[in-house]
Amino acid sequence: MGSDLALKIKQLIDEQNISVFGLEKKAGLKMNAVRHILSGQTKRPSAETILAISRALGCSIGQLIGDEKEEKNFLKDIEFENEELFRSIFLFSLDFFKEKNVTLSSRLLFESIQNIYVYLNESNNGEFDEKFADWVLSKKISSKTRL
């Protein structure tokens, strides 16, 4: 588990643009706890440490330790029947992140788009709501840059 866990942690901190120190702080871990996992000094971290890291990174333990089945299913399998709504959300999202000069991982970007689409399609008669989309995307940025 050691090197796979280290690779996954490294990937997630890179995607979320946070520091190792920031992750340790957010997870409530001792200084160098994550650094020791990444360097291989800690080969078998405790369950509590893995749980704290997964919570701080906003992922499940399964995703963190390599349960690929869970990781592949980060998006719900839905049909985008309202093509105009999807197009509006997609273009708005691209412009939003370009304007804010923020880069999200594809997973976070598409999760955001899908969340906006599902909500608006079900509760807003399929009409695009710029304020709602802005709110969702702003929350995604703030959760990414909290550290």
C-alpha atoms as one frame of an Amber mdcrd trajectory, in Angstrom:
protein
   0.000   0.000   0.000   2.815   2.422   0.853   3.987   3.595  -2.574   0.473
   3.478  -4.096  -0.821   5.575  -1.218   2.042   8.040  -1.600   1.387   8.361
  -5.342  -2.318   8.945  -4.783  -1.709  11.562  -2.088   0.792  13.321  -4.355
  -1.697  13.275  -7.245  -4.497  14.719  -5.107  -2.398  17.468  -3.542  -1.193
  18.441  -7.019  -4.766  18.450  -8.375  -5.997  20.503  -5.447  -2.945  22.773
  -5.475  -2.239  22.435  -1.768   1.018  21.994   0.075   2.058  18.981   2.103
   2.164  21.208   5.176  -1.323  22.514   4.370  -2.615  18.958   4.095  -1.032
  17.985   7.414  -2.560  21.030   9.061  -6.035  20.507   7.575  -5.942  16.809
   8.496  -4.865  17.628  12.056  -1.727  15.514  11.743   1.707  16.017  13.233
   4.248  17.912  11.183   5.958  15.604   8.672   3.303  12.851   8.951   2.339
  13.177   5.298   5.899  13.979   4.246   7.042  10.669   5.785   4.365   8.768
   3.846   5.407  10.475   0.608   9.094   9.768   1.176   8.492   6.126   2.123
   9.683   6.521   5.722   6.193   5.522   6.890   5.203   2.421   4.971   2.032
   1.516   6.888   0.263   4.587   8.239  -2.498   4.041  10.777  -6.150   3.880
   9.798  -6.685   7.138  11.680  -4.015   8.863   9.607  -5.470   7.573   6.332
  -8.965   8.655   7.405  -7.735  12.136   8.344  -5.938  12.516   5.005  -8.948
  11.310   3.015 -11.233  13.763   4.801  -8.806  16.635   4.264  -8.510  15.796
   0.568 -12.258  15.363   0.166 -12.090  11.792  -1.046 -13.011   8.381   0.264
 -10.559   6.008   1.869 -11.190   3.671  -1.074 -10.064   6.317  -3.526  -7.011
   7.057  -1.431  -5.805   3.480  -1.028  -6.534   2.432  -4.589 -10.045   1.046
  -4.785 -10.160   1.745  -8.516 -13.778   0.633  -8.854 -14.886   3.510  -6.634
 -12.596   6.039  -8.281 -13.830   5.318 -11.800 -17.380   6.144 -10.739 -16.921
   9.725  -9.593 -19.570  10.897 -12.040 -23.128   9.665 -12.081 -24.174   8.113
 -15.354 -26.811  10.545 -16.558 -28.043  11.582 -19.974 -27.779  15.235 -20.844
 -31.172  15.445 -22.531 -31.323  19.235 -22.303 -28.444  20.005 -24.643 -28.918
  23.771 -24.464 -28.708  23.729 -20.659 -25.593  21.540 -20.759 -23.987  23.806
 -23.353 -24.758  26.922 -21.303 -23.294  25.398 -18.132 -20.219  24.080 -19.909
 -19.393  27.382 -21.614 -20.144  29.391 -18.476 -17.841  27.096 -16.453 -14.963
  27.452 -18.914 -15.326  31.245 -18.925 -15.660  31.325 -15.133 -12.419  29.447
 -14.493 -10.564  31.366 -17.196 -11.699  34.678 -15.679 -10.688  33.538 -12.175
  -7.407  32.136 -13.534  -8.062  28.841 -11.742  -7.363  25.372 -13.048  -9.364
  22.438 -11.724  -8.777  18.786 -12.354 -11.088  17.269 -14.941 -12.819  15.343
 -12.146 -13.659  18.489 -10.197 -14.665  20.407 -13.319 -17.023  17.721 -14.601
 -18.450  17.025 -11.155 -19.286  20.726 -10.902 -20.888  20.824 -14.334 -22.887
  17.699 -13.599 -24.054  18.974 -10.205 -25.224  22.247 -11.732 -26.959  20.453
 -14.600 -28.824  17.962 -12.400 -30.063  20.652 -10.035 -31.147  23.118 -12.725
 -32.721  20.475 -14.933 -34.797  19.105 -12.052 -35.667  22.227 -10.086 -35.426
  25.197 -12.435 -37.475  23.877 -15.369 -34.266  23.284 -17.284 -33.427  26.973
 -17.415 -29.855  28.158 -16.953 -29.330  30.193 -13.767 -26.050  32.103 -13.900
 -26.156  33.066 -10.218 -26.564  29.452  -9.137 -23.784  28.269 -11.462 -21.509
  31.039 -10.175 -22.274  30.039  -6.568 -21.495  26.337  -7.172 -18.269  27.091
  -9.033 -17.176  29.643  -6.418 -17.679  27.041  -3.689 -15.576  24.575  -5.696
 -12.765  27.138  -5.930 -12.933  27.973  -2.226 -12.836  24.283  -1.246  -9.837
  23.825  -3.555  -7.882  26.817  -2.245  -8.836  26.723   1.448  -5.304  25.852
   2.473
